[in-house]
Amino acid sequence: MEKSQAPIAVAITGASGSAYALRLLESLIAADRDIYLMISQAGQIVLKMESDLELPGQPAEMEKLLIERFNARADQLRVFGRQQWMAPVASGSNPPGAMVVCPCTTGTLSAIACGASNDLIERAADVVLKERRKLILVVRETPFSEIHLENMLKLSRMGAVIMPANPGFYHNPASLQEIIDFMVGRILDQLDIDHRLMPRWGATTS
């Protein structure tokens, strides 16, 4: 499989901002990209708090529910558990084309920065870094402490893309959905995936 068409790994952790993750999944499926999905326990709790989505406990059940929700192909979305070490993302012999942690907690940021690999999300990020694939961290926290900033700088120097969930407002959004779409559009830009979620700066209208 060509690197550009390899599956995209998506990890959802327990920071606020699950709406970004759901819209990202929807957009990747619409773009006909295969997805490897991992969700932390805290990520599941926040999803339930911030949306109408209550996920079942088992990865296979999550997978079935999400395939139905997003009308995905049966083999387009695969969900892996936190300790599922036989998942493709756990080895550099079968890495994803890119990985997005959205939203990314500062705890996950720290674990990735030090190579902890205590669960599959952390290991997958470690694999993506060592295989020189693109790692996008959509950090959601405010304000940032010196520890957070040091970890971001460390990972940026390793080649990771640090993308705090800071949507722009120059397009005069009229709804929360337009704010969400702006941020997700910028993530898709980093993945080189075409979209029409947000207006381009300086683009003329006919």
C-alpha positions as a LaTeX table, in Angstrom:
\begin{tabular}{lrrr}
\hline
Residue & $x$ (\AA) & $y$ (\AA) & $z$ (\AA) \\
\hline
Met1 & 0.00 & 0.00 & 0.00 \\
Glu2 & 1.33 & 3.46 & $-0.89$ \\
Lys3 & 2.23 & 5.64 & 2.07 \\
Ser4 & $-0.20$ & 8.36 & 0.95 \\
Gln5 & $-3.12$ & 5.93 & 1.01 \\
Ala6 & $-2.17$ & 4.00 & 4.13 \\
Pro7 & $-4.78$ & 4.15 & 6.91 \\
Ile8 & $-4.93$ & 7.23 & 9.11 \\
Ala9 & $-4.67$ & 6.51 & 12.83 \\
Val10 & $-6.93$ & 8.63 & 15.02 \\
Ala11 & $-6.73$ & 8.71 & 18.80 \\
Ile12 & $-9.32$ & 10.39 & 21.00 \\
Thr13 & $-8.17$ & 11.22 & 24.51 \\
Gly14 & $-9.86$ & 12.86 & 27.47 \\
Ala15 & $-9.40$ & 16.56 & 26.72 \\
Ser16 & $-12.44$ & 18.66 & 25.97 \\
Gly17 & $-13.16$ & 18.98 & 22.26 \\
Ser18 & $-14.67$ & 15.65 & 21.25 \\
Ala19 & $-16.73$ & 17.47 & 18.59 \\
Tyr20 & $-13.50$ & 17.98 & 16.66 \\
Ala21 & $-12.81$ & 14.25 & 16.77 \\
Leu22 & $-16.28$ & 13.27 & 15.58 \\
Arg23 & $-16.17$ & 15.74 & 12.71 \\
Leu24 & $-12.68$ & 14.53 & 11.78 \\
Leu25 & $-13.89$ & 10.92 & 11.64 \\
Glu26 & $-16.87$ & 11.96 & 9.52 \\
Ser27 & $-14.61$ & 13.89 & 7.14 \\
Leu28 & $-12.05$ & 11.09 & 6.78 \\
Ile29 & $-14.81$ & 8.61 & 6.00 \\
Ala30 & $-16.30$ & 11.01 & 3.44 \\
Ala31 & $-12.83$ & 11.26 & 1.86 \\
Asp32 & $-12.82$ & 7.45 & 1.56 \\
Arg33 & $-9.81$ & 7.02 & 3.85 \\
Asp34 & $-9.36$ & 3.95 & 6.03 \\
Ile35 & $-9.11$ & 4.67 & 9.75 \\
Tyr36 & $-7.51$ & 2.97 & 12.74 \\
Leu37 & $-9.27$ & 4.38 & 15.80 \\
Met38 & $-8.21$ & 4.31 & 19.44 \\
Ile39 & $-10.15$ & 5.91 & 22.30 \\
Ser40 & $-8.87$ & 6.29 & 25.84 \\
Gln41 & $-11.10$ & 5.59 & 28.82 \\
Ala42 & $-11.19$ & 9.30 & 29.64 \\
Gly43 & $-11.94$ & 9.99 & 25.99 \\
Gln44 & $-15.05$ & 7.83 & 26.21 \\
Ile45 & $-16.20$ & 9.71 & 29.31 \\
Val46 & $-15.75$ & 13.11 & 27.66 \\
Leu47 & $-17.52$ & 11.93 & 24.50 \\
Lys48 & $-20.52$ & 11.03 & 26.62 \\
Met49 & $-20.42$ & 14.40 & 28.42 \\
Glu50 & $-20.05$ & 16.54 & 25.29 \\
Ser51 & $-22.16$ & 14.68 & 22.74 \\
Asp52 & $-25.03$ & 12.26 & 22.34 \\
Leu53 & $-22.56$ & 9.42 & 21.82 \\
Glu54 & $-22.24$ & 6.77 & 24.53 \\
Leu55 & $-19.83$ & 4.12 & 23.36 \\
Pro56 & $-20.00$ & 0.47 & 24.46 \\
Gly57 & $-17.08$ & $-1.01$ & 26.33 \\
Gln58 & $-15.73$ & $-3.45$ & 23.76 \\
Pro59 & $-13.80$ & $-2.33$ & 20.65 \\
Ala60 & $-15.83$ & $-4.57$ & 18.33 \\
Glu61 & $-19.08$ & $-3.06$ & 19.60 \\
Met62 & $-17.67$ & 0.48 & 19.29 \\
Glu63 & $-16.64$ & $-0.31$ & 15.74 \\
Lys64 & $-20.08$ & $-1.52$ & 14.76 \\
Leu65 & $-21.79$ & 1.53 & 16.29 \\
Leu66 & $-19.43$ & 4.02 & 14.62 \\
Ile67 & $-19.65$ & 2.34 & 11.22 \\
Glu68 & $-23.41$ & 2.68 & 11.42 \\
Arg69 & $-23.28$ & 6.26 & 12.71 \\
Phe70 & $-20.99$ & 7.48 & 9.93 \\
Asn71 & $-22.29$ & 5.15 & 7.21 \\
Ala72 & $-18.80$ & 3.82 & 6.64 \\
Arg73 & $-17.75$ & 0.79 & 4.65 \\
Ala74 & $-17.58$ & $-2.36$ & 6.76 \\
Asp75 & $-13.78$ & $-2.47$ & 6.50 \\
Gln76 & $-13.15$ & 1.28 & 6.53 \\
Leu77 & $-13.07$ & 1.86 & 10.28 \\
Arg78 & $-11.26$ & $-0.42$ & 12.73 \\
Val79 & $-11.33$ & 0.22 & 16.48 \\
Phe80 & $-8.57$ & $-1.08$ & 18.74 \\
Gly81 & $-8.50$ & $-1.43$ & 22.51 \\
Arg82 & $-5.98$ & 0.22 & 24.79 \\
Gln83 & $-3.98$ & $-2.99$ & 25.33 \\
Gln84 & $-4.51$ & $-4.56$ & 21.90 \\
Trp85 & $-0.83$ & $-5.01$ & 21.14 \\
Met86 & $-1.40$ & $-7.07$ & 17.98 \\
Ala87 & $-2.99$ & $-4.06$ & 16.26 \\
Pro88 & $-1.13$ & $-2.89$ & 13.12 \\
Val89 & $-0.28$ & 0.48 & 14.71 \\
Ala90 & 1.82 & $-1.25$ & 17.39 \\
Ser91 & 4.64 & $-2.12$ & 14.99 \\
Gly92 & 6.85 & $-0.21$ & 12.62 \\
Ser93 & 6.43 & $-3.02$ & 10.10 \\
Asn94 & 2.86 & $-1.83$ & 9.43 \\
Pro95 & 2.59 & 1.85 & 10.42 \\
Pro96 & $-0.29$ & 4.14 & 9.47 \\
Gly97 & 0.28 & 6.87 & 6.90 \\
Ala98 & $-0.22$ & 9.48 & 9.62 \\
Met99 & $-1.67$ & 9.80 & 13.10 \\
Val100 & $-3.88$ & 12.46 & 14.68 \\
Val101 & $-4.46$ & 12.69 & 18.42 \\
Cys102 & $-7.63$ & 14.77 & 18.62 \\
Pro103 & $-8.19$ & 16.08 & 21.19 \\
Cys104 & $-4.85$ & 15.50 & 22.88 \\
Thr105 & $-4.55$ & 15.82 & 26.64 \\
Thr106 & $-1.38$ & 17.27 & 28.10 \\
Gly107 & $-0.93$ & 13.93 & 29.87 \\
Thr108 & $-0.90$ & 12.14 & 26.51 \\
Leu109 & 1.45 & 14.82 & 25.19 \\
Ser110 & 3.83 & 14.12 & 28.08 \\
Ala111 & 3.69 & 10.35 & 27.63 \\
Ile112 & 4.42 & 10.62 & 23.91 \\
Ala113 & 7.26 & 13.08 & 24.51 \\
Cys114 & 9.04 & 10.63 & 26.84 \\
Gly115 & 8.23 & 7.49 & 24.81 \\
Ala116 & 6.27 & 5.85 & 27.63 \\
Ser117 & 4.22 & 3.50 & 25.36 \\
Asn118 & 2.07 & 2.37 & 28.29 \\
Asp119 & $-0.97$ & 1.83 & 26.05 \\
Leu120 & $-1.72$ & 1.49 & 22.35 \\
Ile121 & $-2.24$ & 5.23 & 21.77 \\
Glu122 & 1.19 & 6.04 & 23.19 \\
Arg123 & 2.83 & 3.14 & 21.32 \\
Ala124 & 1.18 & 4.09 & 18.02 \\
Ala125 & 2.48 & 7.65 & 18.37 \\
Asp126 & 5.95 & 6.29 & 19.16 \\
Val127 & 5.80 & 4.14 & 16.00 \\
Val128 & 4.71 & 7.08 & 13.85 \\
Leu129 & 7.58 & 9.21 & 15.15 \\
Lys130 & 10.25 & 6.58 & 14.68 \\
Glu131 & 9.01 & 5.70 & 11.19 \\
Arg132 & 9.06 & 9.40 & 10.23 \\
Arg133 & 5.35 & 9.58 & 9.49 \\
Lys134 & 3.29 & 12.64 & 10.33 \\
Leu135 & 2.06 & 12.94 & 13.92 \\
Ile136 & $-0.51$ & 15.69 & 14.58 \\
Leu137 & $-1.30$ & 16.56 & 18.18 \\
Val138 & $-4.44$ & 18.67 & 18.64 \\
Val139 & $-3.67$ & 19.83 & 22.16 \\
Arg140 & $-6.63$ & 21.22 & 24.14 \\
Glu141 & $-5.61$ & 22.99 & 27.32 \\
Thr142 & $-5.41$ & 26.55 & 28.60 \\
Pro143 & $-3.28$ & 28.09 & 29.88 \\
Phe144 & $-0.14$ & 26.10 & 29.04 \\
Ser145 & 2.38 & 25.48 & 31.80 \\
Glu146 & 6.12 & 25.45 & 31.23 \\
Ile147 & 5.96 & 21.64 & 31.31 \\
His148 & 3.38 & 21.62 & 28.50 \\
Leu149 & 5.41 & 24.06 & 26.42 \\
Glu150 & 8.62 & 22.10 & 26.93 \\
Asn151 & 6.91 & 18.88 & 25.85 \\
Met152 & 5.47 & 20.59 & 22.76 \\
Leu153 & 8.87 & 22.00 & 21.81 \\
Lys154 & 10.49 & 18.61 & 22.32 \\
Leu155 & 7.95 & 16.88 & 20.07 \\
Ser156 & 8.08 & 19.64 & 17.46 \\
Arg157 & 11.83 & 19.13 & 17.20 \\
Met158 & 11.13 & 15.41 & 16.63 \\
Gly159 & 8.91 & 16.30 & 13.68 \\
Ala160 & 5.46 & 16.23 & 15.27 \\
Val161 & 2.92 & 18.88 & 14.29 \\
Ile162 & 1.67 & 20.73 & 17.37 \\
Met163 & $-1.79$ & 22.04 & 16.54 \\
Pro164 & $-3.60$ & 23.49 & 19.57 \\
Ala165 & $-7.36$ & 23.60 & 19.13 \\
Asn166 & $-7.38$ & 27.33 & 18.32 \\
Pro167 & $-9.90$ & 28.02 & 15.55 \\
Gly168 & $-9.74$ & 31.26 & 13.58 \\
Phe169 & $-12.58$ & 33.74 & 13.30 \\
Tyr170 & $-11.68$ & 35.75 & 10.21 \\
His171 & $-14.39$ & 33.88 & 8.27 \\
Asn172 & $-17.04$ & 35.29 & 10.65 \\
Pro173 & $-18.51$ & 31.96 & 11.76 \\
Ala174 & $-22.24$ & 32.05 & 12.33 \\
Ser175 & $-22.50$ & 28.73 & 14.17 \\
Leu176 & $-20.58$ & 26.39 & 16.44 \\
Gln177 & $-20.38$ & 23.93 & 13.54 \\
Glu178 & $-18.46$ & 26.46 & 11.44 \\
Ile179 & $-15.95$ & 26.90 & 14.28 \\
Ile180 & $-15.52$ & 23.13 & 14.52 \\
Asp181 & $-15.16$ & 22.84 & 10.75 \\
Phe182 & $-12.42$ & 25.48 & 10.70 \\
Met183 & $-10.26$ & 23.45 & 13.05 \\
Val184 & $-10.98$ & 20.12 & 11.37 \\
Gly185 & $-10.24$ & 21.70 & 8.00 \\
Arg186 & $-6.79$ & 22.71 & 9.21 \\
Ile187 & $-6.17$ & 19.14 & 10.39 \\
Leu188 & $-7.19$ & 17.82 & 6.96 \\
Asp189 & $-4.81$ & 20.32 & 5.36 \\
Gln190 & $-1.96$ & 18.79 & 7.35 \\
Leu191 & $-3.04$ & 15.36 & 6.08 \\
Asp192 & $-3.14$ & 16.61 & 2.46 \\
Ile193 & $-6.81$ & 15.68 & 2.18 \\
Asp194 & $-9.03$ & 17.91 & 0.06 \\
His195 & $-12.06$ & 19.46 & 1.74 \\
Arg196 & $-14.42$ & 22.40 & 1.68 \\
Leu197 & $-14.94$ & 22.80 & 5.40 \\
Met198 & $-13.50$ & 26.30 & 5.68 \\
Pro199 & $-12.82$ & 29.32 & 3.46 \\
Arg200 & $-9.25$ & 29.93 & 2.31 \\
Trp201 & $-7.52$ & 33.11 & 3.38 \\
Gly202 & $-7.51$ & 35.57 & 0.50 \\
Ala203 & $-9.70$ & 33.42 & $-1.71$ \\
Thr204 & $-11.99$ & 35.42 & $-3.96$ \\
Thr205 & $-15.69$ & 34.67 & $-4.27$ \\
Ser206 & $-17.49$ & 34.73 & $-7.60$ \\
\hline
\end{tabular}
